[in-house]
Amino acid sequence: MSSAAFTPLVPPPEVDEKGGQEFLRVILCDGGLSIAMQRAFEDPETWGLVLATLARQAAHIFASDENISPSEILERICLEFDQQLMGPDEGSDARRTMEN
């Protein structure tokens, strides 16, 4: 059991002004992913936009900390994404051991 306290991210400032609906929360917990999500879109294709946006933002964050271009990081993210999609379906099991 971890002794670290949970520290949630602060929502973007426009949420206070405009409101919004949280539909995805992903937490690294005890070496695995803990995921809470709900349906938020009329069509499943919108998830493609969400996942692409997350991948691009992750690439920029990672690249800002490393001496690697965002495009190279994005390529690595996409390769792993494809490999994970081709693997066994974990269904609703939100736990996955994260390798460091």
SERO-4910 file (N, C-alpha, C, O; in steps of 0.05 Angstrom, whole numbers):
BEGIN
 pado doro    nc1    nc2    nc3   cac1   cac2   cac3    cc1    cc2    cc3    oc1    oc2    oc3
  Met    A     17    -24      0      0      0      0     18     25      0     36     27     16
  Ser    A     12     44    -17     28     68    -20     20     88      2     -3     90     10
  Ser    A     41    102     12     36    123     32     33    150     19     28    170     33
  Ala    A     36    152     -8     34    177    -22      5    186    -23    -13    170    -28
  Ala    A      0    211    -19    -27    222    -20    -34    227    -49    -17    233    -66
  Phe    A    -60    225    -55    -70    230    -82    -72    260    -86    -84    274    -69
  Thr    A    -60    270   -107    -61    298   -114    -74    302   -141    -60    297   -161
  Pro    A    -99    310   -143   -112    313   -169   -101    337   -183    -92    356   -171
  Leu    A   -103    336   -210    -96    359   -226   -116    381   -223   -140    376   -217
  Val    A   -108    406   -227   -126    428   -226   -139    431   -253   -125    431   -274
  Pro    A   -166    433   -254   -179    436   -281   -170    461   -295   -163    481   -282
  Pro    A   -172    461   -321   -165    486   -337   -183    509   -328   -205    505   -320
  Pro    A   -172    534   -330   -187    557   -320   -215    561   -333   -233    571   -320
  Glu    A   -217    554   -358   -243    559   -372   -266    542   -360   -289    548   -365
  Val    A   -259    521   -345   -280    504   -333   -296    520   -312   -320    517   -310
  Asp    A   -282    537   -297   -296    553   -277   -316    572   -290   -337    577   -279
  Glu    A   -308    583   -313   -325    602   -327   -347    589   -343   -370    598   -342
  Lys    A   -340    568   -358   -359    556   -377   -372    530   -368   -391    521   -380
  Gly    A   -361    518   -347   -371    492   -339   -359    470   -357   -342    475   -373
  Gly    A   -369    446   -354   -359    424   -370   -367    398   -358   -381    396   -338
  Gln    A   -359    377   -372   -365    350   -363   -339    334   -363   -327    330   -384
  Glu    A   -331    324   -340   -308    307   -339   -317    279   -348   -336    268   -338
  Phe    A   -302    267   -367   -310    241   -378   -288    221   -375   -292    197   -381
  Leu    A   -264    230   -368   -241    211   -366   -223    220   -344   -215    244   -342
  Arg    A   -215    202   -326   -195    207   -306   -177    182   -305   -187    160   -301
  Val    A   -151    186   -308   -132    165   -307   -112    171   -286   -100    192   -285
  Ile    A   -108    152   -268    -90    156   -245    -70    133   -244    -77    109   -245
  Leu    A    -44    140   -241    -24    120   -237    -25    113   -207    -19    130   -190
  Cys    A    -31     88   -201    -35     80   -174    -22     53   -169    -29     33   -181
  Asp    A     -2     53   -152     12     28   -144     23     13   -169     21    -11   -170
  Gly    A     34     28   -188     46     16   -211     27      9   -233     36     -2   -253
  Gly    A      1     15   -230    -18      8   -251    -36     32   -257    -35     52   -244
  Leu    A    -52     29   -278    -71     50   -285    -98     45   -272   -108     22   -272
  Ser    A   -109     66   -261   -136     65   -250   -152     84   -267   -146    108   -268
  Ile    A   -172     75   -281   -187     91   -300   -216     92   -293   -229     72   -287
  Ala    A   -226    117   -294   -255    122   -291   -264    137   -316   -252    157   -323
  Met    A   -285    127   -329   -294    141   -353   -324    136   -357   -335    117   -347
  Gln    A   -335    154   -373   -363    151   -380   -367    160   -409   -351    175   -420
  Arg    A   -389    152   -421   -395    160   -449   -400    190   -449   -415    201   -432
  Ala    A   -387    204   -468   -391    233   -469   -397    243   -497   -402    267   -501
  Phe    A   -396    226   -517   -398    235   -545   -421    219   -559   -428    197   -552
  Glu    A   -432    232   -580   -453    219   -596   -442    198   -614   -456    179   -621
  Asp    A   -416    200   -622   -405    181   -641   -378    171   -631   -363    187   -619
  Pro    A   -371    146   -636   -345    135   -627   -321    148   -640   -299    147   -629
  Glu    A   -325    160   -664   -302    172   -678   -290    195   -662   -266    201   -665
  Thr    A   -306    208   -645   -295    230   -629   -273    220   -611   -255    235   -604
  Trp    A   -274    195   -603   -252    184   -587   -226    185   -602   -204    187   -590
  Gly    A   -226    182   -629   -202    185   -645   -190    213   -641   -165    215   -637
  Leu    A   -206    233   -641   -197    261   -636   -186    263   -608   -164    275   -604
  Val    A   -199    252   -588   -190    254   -560   -163    240   -557   -145    251   -546
  Leu    A   -161    216   -568   -136    200   -565   -113    214   -579    -90    214   -570
  Ala    A   -118    225   -603    -97    239   -618    -88    264   -604    -64    269   -602
  Thr    A   -107    278   -592   -100    302   -577    -84    295   -552    -64    309   -546
  Leu    A    -92    274   -538    -76    265   -515    -48    257   -523    -29    264   -509
  Ala    A    -46    242   -545    -19    233   -554     -1    257   -561     22    257   -554
  Arg    A    -13    276   -575      3    300   -582     12    316   -558     35    324   -556
  Gln    A     -6    319   -539      1    334   -515     22    319   -499     41    331   -488
  Ala    A     19    293   -497     39    276   -482     66    278   -496     87    280   -482
  Ala    A     67    278   -522     92    281   -537    105    307   -531    130    308   -527
  His    A     90    329   -531    102    355   -525    112    357   -496    133    369   -491
  Ile    A     97    346   -477    106    346   -449    131    330   -446    150    339   -433
  Phe    A    132    306   -457    156    289   -455    179    302   -469    202    302   -458
  Ala    A    175    313   -492    197    326   -508    208    350   -493    232    356   -495
  Ser    A    191    364   -478    201    388   -464    220    380   -441    236    396   -432
  Asp    A    218    355   -432    235    346   -410    259    330   -420    278    326   -405
  Glu    A    259    322   -446    280    306   -457    292    321   -482    281    341   -491
  Asn    A    314    310   -492    326    322   -516    317    306   -541    334    297   -556
  Ile    A    290    304   -544    279    288   -566    256    305   -577    242    319   -563
  Ser    A    253    304   -604    232    321   -616    204    309   -610    201    285   -607
  Pro    A    184    327   -609    156    317   -605    148    297   -626    133    278   -620
  Ser    A    157    300   -651    148    282   -672    160    254   -667    147    234   -673
  Glu    A    185    252   -657    197    226   -651    182    213   -628    177    189   -628
  Ile    A    175    229   -608    160    218   -585    133    209   -594    124    187   -586
  Leu    A    120    224   -611     93    217   -621     95    191   -637     77    174   -635
  Glu    A    115    188   -653    119    163   -668    121    139   -649    109    118   -654
  Arg    A    137    142   -627    140    120   -608    113    114   -593    107     91   -588
  Ile    A     98    135   -587     72    132   -575     54    116   -593     40     97   -585
  Cys    A     53    124   -619     36    111   -638     43     81   -642     26     64   -645
  Leu    A     69     75   -643     78     47   -646     68     30   -622     58      8   -626
  Glu    A     71     41   -598     62     26   -574     32     24   -574     21      3   -567
  Phe    A     18     45   -582    -11     44   -584    -21     22   -602    -38      6   -595
  Asp    A     -9     20   -626    -15     -1   -645    -10    -28   -633    -26    -47   -636
  Gln    A     13    -32   -620     19    -58   -607     -1    -65   -586     -9    -88   -584
  Gln    A     -9    -45   -570    -28    -51   -548    -56    -58   -560    -69    -75   -549
  Leu    A    -64    -45   -582    -89    -52   -594    -90    -80   -606   -110    -93   -606
  Met    A    -67    -89   -615    -65   -116   -627    -63   -138   -605    -66   -161   -611
  Gly    A    -58   -130   -581    -56   -149   -559    -83   -158   -549   -103   -151   -560
  Pro    A    -83   -175   -528   -108   -185   -518   -125   -162   -506   -115   -143   -495
  Asp    A   -152   -165   -509   -170   -145   -499   -173   -149   -469   -180   -171   -460
  Glu    A   -168   -128   -454   -169   -130   -424   -197   -123   -414   -202   -123   -390
  Gly    A   -216   -118   -433   -244   -112   -425   -245    -89   -406   -234    -67   -412
  Ser    A   -260    -92   -385   -264    -70   -366   -243    -68   -344   -245    -52   -326
  Asp    A   -223    -86   -346   -202    -86   -326   -184    -62   -330   -169    -61   -350
  Ala    A   -185    -42   -312   -171    -17   -316   -142    -19   -304   -127      1   -306
  Arg    A   -135    -41   -293   -108    -43   -282    -89    -54   -302    -94    -75   -315
  Arg    A    -66    -41   -305    -45    -51   -323    -19    -43   -310    -14    -20   -304
  Thr    A     -1    -62   -307     25    -56   -295     40    -38   -314     43    -44   -337
  Met    A     50    -16   -303     66      3   -319     95     -3   -315    105     -5   -292
  Glu    A    110     -6   -337    138    -11   -336    153     15   -336    147     32   -353
  Asn    A    172     18   -318    188     43   -317    214     39   -331    230     58   -332
***
